[in-house]
């Protein structure tokens, strides 16, 4: 049993003296929870719990910013919208053998991450927002997962599949007129699979690998078909591989490789970040060395200075967001723990 408390203040001042794009918002959240675990048999364990989440926002009166065509200059009355929800979770783990287990789980979640995007644009020219009360709706999701994990000789592995759904998900869609990202609310569902594999090549040389894939869709209105979620929500196939070498008193070294795949749903997505995403390959390297006092770390990001764009930027293809990712970068860090 426990209690989570959180208080955040968000401000986005405009340094050049224009009207702020986002009103000042304070968010208070309190969430008591209880989590339990029971052994059904010697090989099977069930965990279950409940969480009550209460969120209260304090939003100042504000004037819609100049960047939102059609509603710029409109006055919006602030307020104190609040949300509360009971969230449940249950999971089961069964040992097939001492080294292999299967698992399944269900968990609910609630988020207000897109709350500011729901209000800052001030609605639309045909339906302007006059008050924040009733204009902010949290996102509640139901999440399911099933998988298997275990050990084979010196290797550890995980295979899992997941499915998530929401009656009112939030997707960021690009407004073609203003170039701004705005929140589009619609029922949605997301599914995917993940796999990990790690093993020791030598006593001091390890290799860790991951593969992740996901897909999703949304239903913009009752009369439309389900269409793929856009590039702000769905990332393409991703494969990673990291080699870690421990030279003991001579330092620790690593190199990791990242492959990001392609995704093309341009013909199926009606609005949002719909453009095709091309694949790319990256490598990063780093080392840590213990000094008599402290540890020095050195890293190189984008080792081969690959010229690429992130999947997010590729899917947007908007002048203000269509830009290259950073090239080769070097990092040097010194850390002392006490």
Residue pairs with C-beta under 8 A, 6 or more apart in sequence:
1 32
1 33
1 34
1 35
2 32
2 33
2 34
2 35
3 30
3 31
3 32
3 33
4 29
4 30
4 31
4 32
4 33
5 29
5 30
5 31
6 27
6 28
6 29
6 30
7 26
7 27
7 28
7 29
8 26
8 27
9 24
9 25
9 26
9 27
10 22
10 24
10 25
10 26
10 27
10 116
11 24
12 20
12 21
12 22
13 20
14 20
14 21
14 65
18 65
18 66
19 63
19 64
19 65
19 66
19 72
19 73
20 62
20 65
21 65
21 67
21 68
21 120
22 65
22 116
22 120
23 59
23 60
23 61
23 62
23 76
23 78
23 116
23 119
23 120
23 132
24 59
24 60
24 62
25 57
25 58
25 59
25 60
25 115
25 116
26 57
26 58
27 55
27 56
27 57
27 58
27 112
27 115
28 55
28 56
28 57
28 58
29 53
29 54
29 55
29 56
30 53
30 54
31 51
31 52
31 53
31 54
32 51
32 52
33 49
33 50
33 51
33 52
34 49
34 50
34 51
35 47
35 48
35 49
35 89
36 47
36 48
36 49
37 45
37 46
37 47
37 48
38 45
38 46
38 47
38 48
39 45
40 46
43 94
43 95
44 92
44 93
44 94
44 95
45 92
45 93
45 94
46 90
46 91
46 92
47 89
47 90
47 91
47 92
47 93
48 88
48 89
48 90
48 91
49 88
49 89
49 90
50 86
50 87
50 88
50 89
51 86
51 87
51 88
51 89
52 84
52 85
52 86
52 87
53 83
53 84
53 85
53 87
53 110
54 82
54 83
54 84
55 82
55 83
55 84
55 110
55 112
55 138
56 80
56 81
56 82
57 80
57 81
57 82
57 112
57 115
57 132
57 136
58 78
58 80
59 78
59 79
59 80
59 81
59 119
59 132
60 78
61 75
61 76
61 77
61 78
62 75
62 76
62 78
63 73
63 74
63 75
63 76
64 71
64 72
64 73
64 74
64 76
64 120
64 121
64 122
64 129
65 72
65 120
66 72
66 73
67 178
67 180
68 120
68 121
68 122
68 178
68 180
69 125
69 177
69 178
70 124
70 125
70 177
71 121
71 122
71 123
71 124
71 125
71 128
71 129
72 122
74 122
74 128
74 129
75 130
76 119
76 122
76 129
76 130
76 131
76 132
77 130
77 131
77 132
77 133
78 131
78 132
79 131
79 132
79 133
80 133
81 132
81 133
81 134
81 135
81 136
83 110
83 112
83 137
83 138
85 108
85 110
85 138
85 140
87 107
87 108
87 109
87 110
88 106
88 107
88 108
89 105
89 106
89 107
89 108
90 105
90 106
90 107
91 103
91 104
91 105
91 106
91 107
92 103
92 104
92 105
93 101
93 102
93 103
94 101
94 102
94 103
95 101
96 102
96 150
97 150
99 150
99 151
99 152
100 148
100 149
100 150
100 151
101 148
101 149
101 150
102 146
102 147
102 148
103 145
103 146
103 147
103 148
103 149
104 144
104 145
104 146
104 147
105 143
105 144
105 145
105 146
106 142
106 143
106 144
107 143
108 140
108 141
108 142
108 143
109 140
109 141
109 143
110 138
110 139
110 140
110 141
111 138
111 139
111 141
112 136
112 138
112 139
113 139
113 170
114 139
114 170
114 172
114 183
115 136
115 138
117 170
117 172
117 181
117 182
117 183
118 135
118 136
118 137
118 170
118 183
118 185
119 129
119 132
119 135
119 136
121 129
121 175
121 180
121 182
122 128
122 129
123 129
123 135
129 135
137 168
137 185
139 166
139 168
139 169
139 170
140 166
140 167
140 168
141 164
141 165
141 166
141 169
142 164
142 165
142 166
143 162
143 163
143 164
144 162
144 163
144 164
145 160
145 161
145 162
145 163
146 160
146 161
146 162
147 158
147 159
147 160
147 161
148 158
148 159
148 160
149 156
149 157
149 158
149 159
149 160
150 156
150 157
151 157
153 199
154 199
154 200
155 197
155 198
155 199
156 196
156 197
156 198
156 199
157 195
157 196
157 197
157 198
158 194
158 195
158 196
159 193
159 194
159 195
160 193
160 194
160 195
161 191
161 192
161 193
161 194
162 191
162 192
162 193
162 194
163 189
163 190
163 191
164 189
164 190
164 191
165 187
165 188
165 189
165 190
166 187
166 188
166 189
167 187
168 185
168 186
168 187
169 185
169 186
169 187
169 188
169 218
170 183
170 184
170 185
171 183
171 184
171 186
171 188
171 218
171 229
171 230
171 232
171 233
171 272
172 181
172 182
172 183
172 184
172 232
172 233
172 272
172 273
173 181
173 182
173 183
173 184
173 230
173 271
173 272
173 273
174 180
174 181
174 182
174 272
174 273
174 316
174 318
175 181
175 182
179 318
179 319
179 320
181 232
184 220
184 271
184 272
186 218
186 219
186 220
186 221
187 218
187 219
188 216
188 217
188 218
188 219
188 229
188 233
189 216
189 217
189 218
189 226
190 214
190 215
190 216
190 229
190 233
190 234
191 214
191 215
191 216
192 212
192 213
192 214
192 215
193 212
193 213
193 214
194 210
194 211
194 212
194 213
195 210
195 211
195 212
196 208
196 209
196 210
196 211
197 208
197 209
198 206
198 207
198 208
198 209
199 206
199 207
200 206
201 207
201 243
204 245
204 246
204 247
204 248
205 243
205 244
205 245
205 246
206 243
206 244
207 241
207 242
207 243
207 244
208 241
208 242
208 244
209 239
209 240
209 241
209 242
210 238
210 239
210 240
211 237
211 238
211 239
212 237
212 238
213 237
213 238
214 234
214 235
215 228
215 229
215 234
216 228
216 229
216 233
216 234
217 226
217 227
217 228
217 229
218 226
218 227
218 229
219 225
219 226
219 227
220 227
220 270
220 271
224 270
227 268
227 269
227 270
228 234
228 265
228 268
228 269
230 265
230 269
230 271
230 272
230 273
230 274
230 315
231 263
231 272
231 273
231 274
231 275
231 277
231 311
231 312
231 314
231 315
231 316
232 272
232 273
232 312
232 315
232 316
234 263
235 260
235 263
235 311
236 260
236 261
236 262
236 263
236 277
236 279
236 311
237 259
237 260
237 261
237 263
238 258
238 259
238 260
238 261
239 258
239 259
239 261
240 256
240 257
240 258
240 259
241 256
241 257
242 254
242 255
242 256
242 257
243 254
243 255
243 256
244 252
244 253
244 254
245 252
245 253
245 254
246 252
247 253
249 290
250 289
251 287
251 288
251 289
251 290
252 287
252 288
252 289
253 285
253 286
253 287
254 285
254 286
254 287
255 283
255 284
255 285
255 286
255 303
256 283
256 284
256 285
257 281
257 282
257 283
258 281
258 282
258 283
258 284
259 279
259 280
259 281
260 279
260 280
260 281
260 282
260 311
261 279
262 276
262 277
262 278
262 279
263 276
263 277
263 311
263 315
264 276
264 277
265 274
265 276
266 274
266 275
266 276
273 312
273 315
273 316
274 315
275 314
275 315
275 316
275 317
276 314
276 315
277 311
277 314
277 315
278 314
280 306
280 308
281 306
282 302
282 303
282 304
282 306
282 308
283 302
283 303
283 304
284 299
284 300
284 301
284 302
284 303
285 299
285 300
285 303
286 297
286 298
286 299
286 300
286 331
287 297
287 298
287 299
288 295
288 296
288 297
289 295
289 296
289 297
293 336
294 334
294 335
294 336
294 337
295 334
295 335
295 336
295 337
296 332
296 333
296 334
296 335
297 331
297 332
297 333
297 334
297 335
298 330
298 331
298 332
298 333
299 330
299 331
299 333
300 328
300 329
300 330
300 331
301 326
301 328
301 329
301 330
301 331
302 325
302 326
302 327
302 328
302 329
303 328
304 328
305 327
305 328
306 327
307 324
307 327
308 324
308 325
309 322
309 323
309 324
309 325
310 325
312 321
313 321
313 322
313 323
313 324
313 325
314 322
316 322
